[in-house]
Amino acid sequence: MTDPAGFKTFANDVILTATEINGYLMQGILVFNDSAARDTALSGSLAEGRYCYLKDTNTTYVYTGSAWTAVGGSGPATVTGTTGSPTTTTPSGKTAYEFTGSGTFTTGTAGTVEALVIAGGGGGGNEGGGGAGGYIRTTLTLAAGTTYTVTIGAGGAGAVNGPTGSDTVCGPLVARGGGGGSYLLAGLVGGSGGGSGFAANPTAGGLAIGQQGNAGGQHVGAVNAGGGGGGAGAVGAASSGSTPGAGGAGLTDSITGSAVGRAGGGGGAQAAAGASASDGGGAGSTTTGTAGTANKGGGGGGGWSTAGGNGGSGVVIILVG
């Protein structure tokens, strides 16, 4: 199309041409899921000075007349080196670095990356399920020529009263460890809170820290049945009579190119039953609780005759490009 003059004062009763509508009235910031959707929609309608926002990179771009350029230096960063042997995949031509152990990454040029940071899940208790590790999914702005530290949080060890998992750190981002599940106590506070055990009626589940997860399920009733640990996507379920609470659901993300559920809460336990869990959370058991899945940050399942299950370790995934 022909570029508009940049600004026009419209008079009453003047007919607008298609070029004027497309060039002036449509010059707001257009929103698309990704660059492919943008290029398809705007094929044949590009004009210098047009803006758009892409959801997949959370970045605003301006068309210079020959190419789309990120606004305000918010384009993708580059990574020139890593330590800790992260696994790499190439979703949609980008590079995803998945750290399952601690390490570092070093930038070349400044810019943004997509980051998924999950802490270690809380240990399951002898009733309550452990809470999932704190879950952060965000756009991270990085400086040029800088080395950033990655520390992967371990899950809390299953116990009679499960401990909180360890924090995961990615540069300035800190995901908080999941709260432990409890026996005869309230669930512990964490990225997602741990499920409570029997003590008084009701006993509260552990609270979640900030916006990193959800609260654990509470004990309700006069029977020793534990609440489920909270997950990144949902609160842990409360127990009901002799039925323990299920672990809260986690969240599913496709940062590596495949949809993966992570950071689910551990299921609660009772003498005759164990509650279910999903997205890396460990199920409850009538014996030792099931462990949360490694590198998914799931809470450990509640146990009964012995301890709860271990919480799952955390993970850091950096998507560059």
C-alpha positions in Angstrom: 0.0 0.0 0.0 1.0 3.7 -0.3 2.4 5.1 2.9 0.2 7.8 4.4 1.6 11.3 5.1 1.9 10.5 8.8 -0.9 12.7 10.1 -4.1 14.1 8.6 -6.9 16.3 9.9 -10.2 15.0 8.8 -13.1 17.3 7.8 -16.8 16.6 8.0 -18.5 14.8 5.1 -15.3 13.7 3.5 -15.3 10.2 2.2 -12.4 8.0 3.5 -10.5 5.9 1.0 -9.4 2.4 1.8 -5.8 3.7 1.9 -6.7 6.3 4.5 -8.5 3.8 6.6 -5.7 1.3 6.5 -3.0 3.9 6.8 -4.4 6.2 9.5 -7.3 4.6 11.4 -5.5 1.3 11.6 -2.3 2.7 13.0 -2.9 1.5 16.5 -0.8 -1.3 18.0 -2.0 -4.5 16.5 -1.9 -7.7 18.6 -0.9 -11.1 17.2 0.0 -14.5 18.7 3.3 -14.7 16.8 5.2 -13.3 13.8 3.7 -15.9 11.5 0.1 -14.7 12.3 1.2 -11.1 11.9 2.9 -11.6 8.5 -0.2 -13.5 7.2 -2.6 -10.8 8.4 -0.6 -7.9 7.2 0.5 -9.3 3.8 0.1 -6.5 1.3 -0.8 -3.9 4.0 2.5 -3.0 5.5 3.4 0.7 5.9 6.4 2.3 7.5 5.6 3.3 11.1 3.1 0.5 11.8 3.3 -1.1 15.2 2.4 -4.5 16.5 2.7 -6.6 19.7 3.5 -10.3 19.7 2.1 -12.4 22.5 4.7 -15.2 22.2 7.7 -12.8 22.9 5.8 -10.1 24.8 7.5 -7.6 22.5 6.4 -4.5 20.6 7.7 -4.0 17.0 7.7 -1.2 14.5 7.9 -1.6 10.7 10.8 0.5 9.3 9.7 0.1 5.7 11.9 -2.9 5.2 11.7 -5.0 8.4 10.1 -5.3 11.8 12.3 -4.0 14.6 11.8 -4.4 18.3 10.9 -1.1 20.0 13.2 0.3 22.7 15.9 -2.3 22.5 13.5 -5.0 23.6 14.5 -7.5 20.9 15.8 -11.0 21.7 19.0 -11.4 23.7 21.8 -13.7 22.5 23.4 -16.4 24.6 27.1 -17.1 23.9 27.9 -19.8 26.4 26.6 -22.0 29.2 27.8 -24.2 32.1 26.0 -27.0 33.8 25.3 -28.8 30.5 21.7 -27.7 29.9 19.7 -29.7 27.4 18.9 -27.7 24.2 16.0 -27.9 21.8 15.0 -25.6 18.9 11.3 -24.9 19.0 10.1 -22.7 16.1 13.7 -21.9 15.2 14.5 -20.5 18.6 16.8 -22.2 21.2 15.5 -23.4 24.6 18.1 -24.1 27.3 16.7 -26.5 29.9 18.7 -26.6 33.2 18.0 -29.6 35.3 21.1 -28.9 37.4 22.8 -25.7 38.5 25.0 -23.7 36.1 25.3 -20.4 34.3 24.5 -18.7 31.0 26.3 -15.7 29.4 24.8 -13.2 27.1 26.2 -11.6 24.0 23.8 -8.8 23.1 21.3 -7.3 25.5 17.6 -8.0 25.1 14.8 -10.3 26.3 14.4 -14.0 26.7 11.4 -16.1 27.8 12.0 -17.8 31.2 10.3 -20.6 33.1 11.6 -21.0 36.6 10.2 -23.7 39.0 11.4 -24.4 42.6 11.7 -27.7 44.4 8.4 -29.1 45.6 7.6 -29.6 49.3 8.0 -32.9 51.0 4.9 -34.9 51.7 3.9 -35.5 55.4 2.2 -38.3 57.2 -1.2 -37.1 55.9 -0.8 -33.8 54.0 0.6 -33.6 50.5 3.5 -31.3 49.7 2.9 -28.1 47.8 4.4 -27.6 44.4 7.5 -25.4 43.9 6.9 -21.8 43.1 6.2 -21.2 39.3 7.4 -18.2 37.4 6.8 -17.7 33.6 7.9 -14.3 32.4 9.9 -12.2 29.9 13.3 -11.5 31.4 15.4 -8.5 30.2 19.1 -9.2 30.2 22.2 -7.0 30.0 24.9 -7.5 27.4 28.1 -9.5 28.2 26.8 -10.7 31.5 26.9 -14.1 33.2 23.8 -15.2 35.1 23.7 -17.9 37.7 21.1 -20.7 37.7 20.5 -22.6 40.9 18.1 -25.6 40.8 16.2 -26.1 44.0 15.9 -29.6 45.5 12.6 -31.0 46.6 11.9 -31.4 50.3 12.6 -34.8 51.8 9.4 -36.7 52.7 8.9 -36.9 56.5 6.3 -37.2 59.2 6.1 -33.4 58.8 7.4 -32.6 55.3 9.9 -29.8 54.9 9.7 -26.9 52.4 11.5 -27.4 49.1 14.5 -25.3 48.1 14.3 -22.1 46.0 15.3 -22.0 42.4 17.2 -19.0 41.1 17.7 -17.7 37.6 19.5 -14.4 37.6 17.2 -11.9 39.3 14.3 -14.4 39.4 13.7 -16.4 42.6 11.0 -19.2 42.7 10.2 -20.2 46.2 10.2 -23.8 47.4 6.9 -25.6 47.9 5.5 -25.9 51.4 5.7 -29.2 53.2 2.7 -31.4 53.9 1.9 -31.9 57.6 0.8 -34.4 60.3 -1.3 -33.0 63.1 -0.4 -29.5 61.9 -1.2 -26.8 59.4 0.5 -27.1 56.0 3.6 -25.0 55.5 3.8 -21.8 53.5 5.6 -22.1 50.2 5.6 -21.3 46.4 2.4 -23.4 46.7 1.3 -24.3 50.2 1.4 -27.8 51.7 -1.7 -29.8 52.7 -2.7 -29.9 56.4 -3.0 -32.9 58.6 -5.5 -33.7 61.4 -5.3 -31.7 64.6 -8.2 -29.4 65.1 -11.2 -29.1 62.9 -10.5 -27.6 60.4 -6.7 -27.2 60.1 -5.7 -24.7 57.4 -3.6 -25.6 54.4 -0.4 -23.7 53.8 -0.6 -20.4 52.0 1.1 -19.6 48.7 3.9 -17.0 48.4 3.0 -14.1 46.1 1.6 -15.1 42.7 3.8 -18.2 42.4 1.2 -20.9 43.2 -1.9 -21.8 45.3 -2.7 -22.7 48.8 -2.7 -26.3 50.2 -5.9 -28.1 51.1 -7.2 -28.1 54.6 -8.2 -31.0 56.9 -11.9 -31.1 57.4 -13.7 -33.6 59.5 -13.0 -35.9 62.5 -11.0 -38.5 60.7 -7.2 -38.4 60.1 -7.1 -37.6 56.4 -4.7 -35.0 54.9 -5.4 -32.2 52.5 -3.7 -32.1 49.1 -0.8 -29.8 48.4 -1.4 -26.7 46.3 -0.3 -26.6 42.6 0.7 -23.8 40.3 -2.7 -24.0 38.6 -5.1 -24.8 41.4 -5.5 -25.0 45.2 -5.0 -28.4 46.9 -8.3 -30.1 47.6 -9.5 -30.3 51.2 -10.1 -33.7 52.9 -13.7 -34.8 53.4 -14.3 -37.3 56.2 -12.1 -40.3 55.5 -11.3 -39.1 51.9 -8.0 -37.3 51.6 -7.6 -34.3 49.3 -6.2 -34.5 45.8 -3.1 -32.4 44.9 -3.8 -29.1 43.1 -3.2 -29.1 39.3 -0.1 -27.6 37.9 0.3 -25.6 34.7 1.0 -26.8 31.1 3.6 -24.9 29.0 5.1 -25.3 25.6 8.3 -23.3 26.0 10.4 -26.3 24.7 8.0 -26.9 21.8 6.1 -29.7 23.5 3.2 -29.2 26.0 4.4 -30.3 29.5 2.5 -30.1 32.8 4.6 -29.1 35.8 4.3 -28.0 39.4 1.4 -30.1 40.6 0.7 -30.5 44.3 1.0 -33.9 46.1 -2.0 -35.8 47.1 -3.1 -36.3 50.7 -3.3 -39.6 52.5 -5.5 -41.6 54.9 -5.2 -45.1 56.4 -7.4 -46.6 53.7 -6.7 -44.4 50.7 -4.3 -42.1 49.0 -5.4 -39.1 46.8 -4.4 -38.5 43.2 -2.0 -35.9 41.8 -1.1 -34.6 38.4 1.6 -32.5 36.5 4.5 -34.0 38.5 2.9 -34.1 41.9 3.2 -37.4 43.8 0.1 -39.3 44.7 -0.9 -40.0 48.3 -0.4 -43.6 49.6 -1.5 -45.9 52.5 2.3 -46.5 53.0 5.1 -44.2 51.9 3.9 -41.3 49.7 4.9 -41.1 46.1 7.7 -38.7 45.2 7.1 -35.7 43.0 8.7 -35.9 39.6 12.3 -34.7 39.3 12.7 -31.3 37.5 8.9 -30.7 37.5 8.8 -29.2 41.0 5.9 -31.4 42.1 4.9 -31.8 45.7 5.5 -35.1 47.4 2.5 -37.3 48.1 1.3 -37.8 51.7 2.1 -41.1 53.4 0.5 -43.0 56.2 2.2 -45.8 57.9 5.6 -44.2 57.1 6.7 -40.8 55.8 5.4 -38.8 52.9 7.2 -38.8 49.5 10.0 -36.5 48.5 9.2 -33.3 46.6 10.4 -33.1 43.0 13.4 -30.9 42.1 13.0 -27.7 40.1 14.0 -26.6 36.6 15.0 -23.5 34.7 14.2 -23.1 30.9 15.4 -20.1 28.9 14.0 -19.6 25.4 16.2 -17.4 23.2 15.5 -16.0 19.8 
